[in-house]
Each structure stands twice: as structure tokens, then as C-alpha cells.
């Protein structure tokens, strides 16, 4: 059996493991934020978790490909290793496409919760339908790229096969286009937020990191063309394989970063309160409408604890049960509210327009 001894093999393993680990860390922080900190998890979180499961599977397949000799000339491999490598490649392609599809669906579902308006919701719903439909086709098409399917790896007998180059490049092109659309959807809403300049730029920058996925997708096109046209798959498949794994993990990371804003602001608020001078007053049983700085979020607090800081702003650091009725969400749940002293506020890590919320400490 081939070992991970060569430079090419080592590079593939390092890239796959590093980006998979980063995705695991960021995703874990996202789920902790949404499930524990803000208690506001939704279907988008389970879709991104499913995408990571596909990413783990794909990474495992890439490491198996390396184990079977990927990166080495085909004529230096045993017939058994070459057969196993091609079988693993056949399995890895639909798993990669499924991981990308679930990540895009997660992003779109998150957009549905964050952004209001009939027009944008129609755009998002249209994209949801398209991404789900094309993702289903891309996965099914990869599984049935040859009929009978065993012809993909053993080339025995006669079979009908799609043009590999056309299939793989059409999938890559559609993926890049949808990435660009997902990147553009939130920008008009983020620019229109009534936030301090630094906060607005930071928020736009977080969403704009999705452009990294496009860069990885474009970088993958060159190796993809080589593998689609070469006769030596084992020698040339390495870059396409680890870039595919990297693409899914970068997509998961970029999709999860906006959700970390709540825990970031919470940490900042706690440190600020810890190092700040003693609060001038602590009021219990505060009730009435309270406006979050410049975000125009009207919140009624009953039995809450509000700390007025010496400089400006207030901090509410209690877990509350929230009953809400807005266009965005309806229902009751337990959550945390954080208001920071730099003229901004945050409600369960998302961007809200105006919500009338009745809260009580539990």
C-alpha cells in the first residue's frame, strides 16, 4: 500500500486536516452561540451541521485516496490500489457536492431570518428552490455519470457516460455564480443599517468573507480541467481533491462567522463591565419601553436588571424569556439580550429591524 511519505501526499493531508479542524472549531462556536448563548437555533444550524458531516466524509475519502497512491504516477501503483483510488474518487465527488449544497441552503435560511421585505424573501425563496434542485441534480448526476456505474472505476465492458469535463465544469460554474449571488444579497441591507461606521464596516466585512469561497472555487478550476482531461488520474487528482475539501470547509467557516457576533459582543461587554468603574446605579424591576441605541429595537423589560455605566449606554446581561410577534418570528423562547455602551445593541446575534418584545427574567 502507498504511504503518506512523499511531499505531494503530505501537502494534501496537511491542507485537508487544517481546514477541517478550523471548520470544526468555528462550527462548534456557532452552535454554542446559537444553542447556549442566544437560545435561538434554527434549521439553518442543522443544515450547516449536516454540511460538516459531509465535509468529514469527504476529507476521509481524500485521505483514503492519498493512502491508495494519489499523487503518484498511475503505472507505479498496484492494480488493487488504483481500483480502490478510483472507487473512492467516485464516492467523494457527490459527497463534496452535497456538502456545498447544504452549506448554501443554510446560508439562505439564515438570510430568511435576518432580512425583511417581500422582494428579498422572494429572491431568497427562489434561490432556495434553485440551489436545492440543482444540488439534487448534481449529486444524482455524479452518482450516475456512467451507466453501469462500475465503468467509472474499472472501464470494463461497454457503458454510457456523461462528458466528465462538461459535467464537472457546469457544476463548478453554477456553484461560483450562486456563491456570488449569496454574497450580494445582504449587502444593500447591511449598507442601510443605522449603525456606527466601524460596526457597519465590521459587519459588512464578516459577510464579505464569503468571497473567499469564490476564490477557492475559481482556484479549483485549473486542477479540475487537468483531472477531467488526463489519463493519469492518480498523479493529477491531488490538487482538485484537497481544494474541493478546502472549499467546503471555507464555506462552512464563512457561513458561521456572522453567528459568532453575539458571543463576541458578549465577551467584550463582560470585559468592559469588569474593568469599568463601578456602575452608578443598578435598577431592578425595570419596565417600560427601552430603545437600543441607534438600532431602533423597542424592548419592554419586566423584572430585569439594568446597569447604567458612567460613560454612556447600558448593559442587560440576564437570560430572559421572550414573547414576540413580528414579521420575522413568532413564538416564545428563552434568550439573552446584550446592549453595549457604544450606541449599539444586539438581539440574539441577529439583525432586527423593529420588534415589540415582552420579556421577563427567568
C-alpha positions as CSV (number, residue, x, y, z in Angstrom):
1,X,0.0,0.0,0.0
2,X,1.1,3.6,-0.7
3,X,2.2,5.6,2.4
4,X,2.0,9.3,3.1
5,X,5.7,9.7,2.6
6,X,6.0,12.0,-0.4
7,X,5.9,15.7,-0.4
8,X,2.7,15.9,-2.5
9,X,0.9,13.4,-0.3
10,X,1.9,15.3,2.9
11,X,0.7,18.6,1.4
12,X,-2.7,17.1,0.7
13,X,-3.1,15.7,4.2
14,X,-2.0,18.9,5.9
15,X,-4.4,21.1,3.9
16,X,-7.3,18.7,4.4
17,X,-6.7,18.3,8.2
18,X,-6.0,22.0,8.9
19,X,-9.2,23.3,7.2
20,X,-11.3,20.6,8.6
21,X,-10.1,21.4,12.1
22,X,-10.8,25.2,11.5
23,X,-14.3,24.4,10.3
24,X,-14.9,22.2,13.4
25,X,-13.8,25.0,15.7
26,X,-15.8,27.7,14.1
27,X,-18.9,25.5,13.7
28,X,-18.7,24.5,17.4
29,X,-18.6,28.1,18.4
30,X,-21.5,28.8,16.2
31,X,-23.6,26.1,17.7
32,X,-22.6,27.1,21.2
33,X,-23.6,30.7,20.4
34,X,-27.0,29.8,18.8
35,X,-28.0,26.9,21.2
36,X,-26.5,28.1,24.6
37,X,-25.8,31.8,24.4
38,X,-28.7,33.2,22.4
39,X,-31.0,30.1,22.5
40,X,-32.1,31.0,19.0
41,X,-31.1,28.0,16.9
42,X,-33.0,27.1,13.8
43,X,-33.0,24.9,10.7
44,X,-30.0,26.7,9.2
45,X,-27.9,25.5,12.1
46,X,-28.8,21.8,11.5
47,X,-28.2,22.3,7.7
48,X,-24.7,23.6,8.4
49,X,-24.1,20.7,10.8
50,X,-25.2,18.3,8.1
51,X,-22.8,20.0,5.7
52,X,-19.9,19.5,8.1
53,X,-20.8,15.8,8.3
54,X,-20.4,15.6,4.5
55,X,-17.2,17.5,4.9
56,X,-15.8,15.0,7.3
57,X,-16.8,12.2,4.9
58,X,-15.2,13.9,2.0
59,X,-12.0,14.6,4.0
60,X,-11.9,10.9,4.9
61,X,-12.2,10.0,1.2
62,X,-9.4,12.4,0.2
63,X,-7.1,10.8,2.9
64,X,-8.0,7.4,1.6
65,X,-7.2,8.5,-1.9
66,X,-3.8,9.6,-0.7
67,X,-3.4,6.3,1.1
68,X,-4.0,4.4,-2.1
69,X,-1.4,6.4,-4.0
70,X,-2.9,9.7,-5.1
71,X,0.0,12.0,-6.2
72,X,2.0,9.1,-7.6
73,X,2.2,8.1,-11.3
74,X,-0.5,5.6,-12.2
75,X,1.9,3.0,-13.6
76,X,3.7,2.8,-10.2
77,X,0.5,1.7,-8.3
78,X,-0.8,-1.9,-7.9
79,X,-4.0,-2.7,-9.7
80,X,-5.7,-3.1,-6.4
81,X,-4.6,0.4,-5.2
82,X,-5.6,2.0,-8.4
83,X,-9.0,0.4,-8.4
84,X,-9.6,1.5,-4.8
85,X,-8.4,5.0,-5.5
86,X,-10.9,5.4,-8.4
87,X,-13.8,3.9,-6.3
88,X,-13.0,6.4,-3.6
89,X,-12.9,9.3,-6.1
90,X,-16.3,8.2,-7.4
91,X,-17.7,8.4,-3.8
92,X,-16.0,11.7,-2.9
93,X,-17.5,13.7,-5.8
94,X,-21.2,13.5,-4.8
95,X,-20.3,14.0,-1.1
96,X,-18.5,17.2,-2.0
97,X,-21.5,18.5,-4.0
98,X,-23.9,17.6,-1.1
99,X,-21.7,19.5,1.4
100,X,-21.7,22.6,-0.8
101,X,-25.5,22.4,-1.3
102,X,-26.3,22.1,2.4
103,X,-24.0,25.0,3.2
104,X,-25.7,27.2,0.6
105,X,-29.1,26.2,1.9
106,X,-28.0,27.0,5.4
107,X,-26.9,30.5,4.4
108,X,-30.2,31.2,2.6
109,X,-32.2,30.0,5.5
110,X,-30.2,32.4,7.7
111,X,-30.9,35.2,5.3
112,X,-34.7,34.5,5.6
113,X,-34.4,35.1,9.4
114,X,-32.2,38.2,9.1
115,X,-33.6,40.2,6.3
116,X,-37.2,41.5,5.9
117,X,-39.2,42.5,2.9
118,X,-41.3,40.7,0.3
119,X,-38.8,41.3,-2.5
120,X,-35.8,39.9,-0.7
121,X,-37.8,37.0,0.6
122,X,-38.9,36.2,-3.0
123,X,-35.3,36.3,-4.1
124,X,-34.2,34.0,-1.2
125,X,-37.1,31.5,-1.8
126,X,-36.2,31.4,-5.5
127,X,-32.6,30.7,-4.6
128,X,-33.6,28.1,-2.1
129,X,-35.6,26.2,-4.8
130,X,-32.8,26.6,-7.4
131,X,-30.0,25.5,-5.1
132,X,-32.0,22.5,-3.8
133,X,-33.0,21.5,-7.3
134,X,-29.6,21.9,-8.9
135,X,-27.9,20.3,-5.8
136,X,-30.1,17.3,-6.2
137,X,-29.3,17.0,-9.9
138,X,-25.5,17.5,-9.4
139,X,-25.4,14.7,-6.7
140,X,-27.6,12.3,-8.7
141,X,-25.7,13.1,-11.9
142,X,-22.4,12.4,-10.3
143,X,-23.7,9.0,-9.0
144,X,-25.0,8.1,-12.5
145,X,-22.2,9.7,-14.5
146,X,-21.7,6.3,-16.1
147,X,-24.2,3.5,-16.5
148,X,-23.4,0.9,-15.4
149,X,-21.7,2.9,-12.6
150,X,-18.8,0.4,-12.2
151,X,-17.4,1.6,-15.5
152,X,-16.2,4.8,-13.8
153,X,-13.5,2.8,-12.0
154,X,-12.9,-0.4,-13.9
155,X,-13.6,0.6,-17.5
156,X,-14.8,-3.0,-18.2
157,X,-17.4,-3.7,-20.8
158,X,-19.5,-1.0,-22.5
159,X,-21.2,1.9,-20.8
160,X,-22.9,5.2,-21.4
161,X,-21.1,8.1,-19.7
162,X,-21.6,11.8,-19.5
163,X,-18.8,14.0,-20.7
164,X,-16.8,14.4,-17.5
165,X,-15.4,17.8,-18.4
166,X,-18.8,19.2,-19.2
167,X,-20.4,17.8,-16.1
168,X,-17.7,18.9,-13.7
169,X,-17.3,22.4,-15.2
170,X,-21.1,23.0,-15.3
171,X,-21.3,22.1,-11.6
172,X,-18.3,24.4,-10.8
173,X,-19.7,27.3,-12.9
174,X,-23.1,27.1,-11.2
175,X,-21.5,26.9,-7.8
176,X,-19.4,30.1,-8.4
177,X,-22.5,32.0,-9.7
178,X,-24.6,31.0,-6.8
179,X,-21.7,32.0,-4.4
180,X,-21.6,35.5,-6.0
181,X,-25.4,35.9,-5.6
182,X,-25.3,34.8,-2.0
183,X,-22.5,37.3,-1.4
184,X,-24.6,40.2,-3.0
185,X,-27.9,39.5,-1.3
186,X,-27.2,41.0,2.1
187,X,-25.1,44.0,1.0
188,X,-27.9,46.5,0.4
189,X,-29.4,45.8,3.8
190,X,-26.1,46.0,5.6
191,X,-25.3,49.3,4.0
192,X,-28.6,50.7,5.1
193,X,-28.2,49.8,8.7
194,X,-28.3,52.7,11.1
195,X,-25.1,51.7,12.9
196,X,-21.9,53.5,13.8
197,X,-19.4,53.4,10.9
198,X,-17.0,50.9,12.5
199,X,-19.7,48.5,13.4
200,X,-21.2,48.7,9.9
201,X,-17.9,48.1,8.2
202,X,-17.1,45.2,10.5
203,X,-20.5,43.6,9.8
204,X,-20.1,44.0,6.0
205,X,-16.6,42.6,6.2
206,X,-17.8,39.5,8.0
207,X,-20.4,38.8,5.3
208,X,-17.9,39.7,2.6
209,X,-15.6,36.9,3.7
210,X,-17.9,34.7,1.7
211,X,-15.9,35.9,-1.3
212,X,-13.1,33.6,-0.1
213,X,-15.3,30.7,-1.2
214,X,-15.5,32.1,-4.7
215,X,-11.7,32.4,-4.8
216,X,-11.2,28.8,-3.8
217,X,-13.8,27.7,-6.3
218,X,-12.0,29.6,-9.1
219,X,-8.6,28.3,-8.0
220,X,-10.1,24.8,-8.3
221,X,-11.0,25.2,-12.0
222,X,-7.4,24.7,-13.2
223,X,-6.8,21.4,-11.4
224,X,-10.4,20.3,-12.4
225,X,-9.6,20.8,-16.1
226,X,-6.5,18.7,-15.7
227,X,-8.2,15.8,-14.0
228,X,-11.1,15.9,-16.5
229,X,-8.7,15.5,-19.4
230,X,-5.8,13.5,-18.1
231,X,-5.2,9.8,-18.5
232,X,-3.2,9.6,-15.2
233,X,-5.8,10.3,-12.5
234,X,-3.7,9.2,-9.6
235,X,-0.9,11.6,-10.5
236,X,-3.0,14.7,-11.1
237,X,-6.1,14.4,-8.9
238,X,-4.4,15.7,-5.7
239,X,-4.9,19.5,-6.1
240,X,-8.5,19.1,-7.2
241,X,-9.2,16.8,-4.3
242,X,-7.8,18.9,-1.5
243,X,-9.1,22.2,-3.0
244,X,-12.6,20.6,-3.0
245,X,-12.3,19.7,0.7
246,X,-10.9,23.1,1.4
247,X,-13.8,24.8,-0.5
248,X,-16.5,23.1,1.6
249,X,-14.7,23.9,4.9
250,X,-14.1,27.5,3.9
251,X,-17.8,27.8,3.0
252,X,-18.8,26.4,6.4
253,X,-16.5,28.8,8.2
254,X,-17.7,31.8,6.3
255,X,-21.4,30.8,6.8
256,X,-20.8,30.5,10.6
257,X,-18.8,33.7,11.3
258,X,-21.8,36.1,11.3
259,X,-23.4,34.0,14.0
260,X,-20.4,34.5,16.3
261,X,-21.1,38.2,16.6
262,X,-23.3,37.6,19.7
263,X,-20.6,35.7,21.7
264,X,-18.0,38.3,20.6
265,X,-20.1,41.2,21.8
266,X,-21.0,39.3,25.0
267,X,-17.3,38.7,25.8
268,X,-16.5,42.4,25.1
269,X,-19.3,43.5,27.3
270,X,-18.3,41.3,30.2
271,X,-14.7,42.5,30.0
272,X,-15.8,46.2,29.7
273,X,-18.1,45.8,32.8
274,X,-15.3,44.1,34.7
275,X,-12.7,46.7,34.0
276,X,-15.0,49.7,34.2
277,X,-15.7,51.8,37.2
278,X,-18.4,50.6,39.5
279,X,-21.8,51.2,37.9
280,X,-23.5,54.4,39.1
281,X,-26.8,52.5,39.7
282,X,-28.3,49.1,39.3
283,X,-32.1,49.1,38.8
284,X,-34.2,46.1,39.4
285,X,-37.8,45.6,38.3
286,X,-37.3,48.0,35.3
287,X,-40.2,48.1,33.0
288,X,-41.3,50.2,30.1
289,X,-40.1,50.7,26.5
290,X,-36.3,50.9,26.1
291,X,-34.7,51.7,22.9
292,X,-31.4,50.0,21.9
293,X,-29.2,52.9,20.9
294,X,-29.5,53.5,17.1
295,X,-30.9,50.2,16.2
296,X,-34.5,51.2,17.0
297,X,-35.3,47.9,18.8
298,X,-38.1,48.6,21.3
299,X,-37.9,46.2,24.2
300,X,-40.1,46.1,27.3
301,X,-38.4,44.6,30.3
302,X,-40.2,43.5,33.4
303,X,-38.3,42.3,36.5
304,X,-35.0,42.8,34.7
305,X,-31.6,44.1,35.8
306,X,-30.2,47.1,34.1
307,X,-26.8,48.6,34.8
308,X,-26.2,52.2,33.8
309,X,-22.5,52.8,33.1
310,X,-20.7,56.1,33.9
311,X,-19.9,56.9,30.3
312,X,-22.9,56.0,28.1
313,X,-25.2,53.2,27.4
314,X,-26.5,50.3,29.5
315,X,-26.0,46.6,29.8
316,X,-28.6,43.9,30.3
317,X,-26.9,40.7,31.0
318,X,-29.7,38.4,32.1
319,X,-31.3,35.5,30.3
320,X,-34.9,36.3,29.5
321,X,-38.0,34.6,28.2
322,X,-39.1,36.5,25.1
323,X,-42.6,36.5,23.7
324,X,-42.6,38.2,20.3
325,X,-44.9,38.8,17.4
326,X,-43.1,40.3,14.4
327,X,-42.9,39.6,10.7
328,X,-39.6,37.8,11.4
329,X,-40.6,35.3,14.1
330,X,-43.5,34.4,16.3
331,X,-43.5,32.4,19.4
332,X,-41.9,32.3,22.9
333,X,-38.4,31.2,23.8
334,X,-35.6,31.9,26.2
335,X,-32.8,34.2,25.1
336,X,-30.2,36.7,26.2
337,X,-30.2,40.4,25.5
338,X,-26.9,42.4,25.3
339,X,-26.7,46.1,25.0
340,X,-23.3,47.7,24.7
341,X,-22.2,51.2,25.6
342,X,-21.1,52.2,22.1
343,X,-24.5,53.2,20.9
344,X,-25.4,49.8,19.5
345,X,-27.3,46.8,20.6
346,X,-27.7,43.2,19.7
347,X,-30.7,40.9,20.0
348,X,-29.8,37.1,19.9
349,X,-26.9,37.7,17.4
350,X,-29.1,38.8,14.5
351,X,-30.0,41.9,12.7
352,X,-33.5,43.1,13.7
353,X,-35.5,46.0,12.4
354,X,-38.2,46.8,14.9
355,X,-39.8,44.4,17.3
356,X,-42.1,44.9,20.3
357,X,-41.0,42.3,22.8
358,X,-42.3,41.4,26.2
359,X,-39.6,40.0,28.4
360,X,-39.4,38.5,31.9
361,X,-36.4,37.2,33.8
362,X,-36.4,33.5,34.4
